[in-house]
Amino acid sequence: MDGTQRDPRSATGEQAEAVEREAAKERLLAQAEAERIPVEETTRAVPDRRWSRER
């Protein structure tokens, strides 16, 4: 053999890591969605009129 055969346990470990990465990605997306502020709820920036009074 040329030594390229893989240990079946390493393939299982790689699959477990892939599942963990996907779960972490889903958690991050869920957290971002929970923290998202809809556009309708944001306030418009209002110019500071104090500067125009001094002129």
Order of alpha helices (4+ residues) and beta strands (2+ residues): alpha-alpha
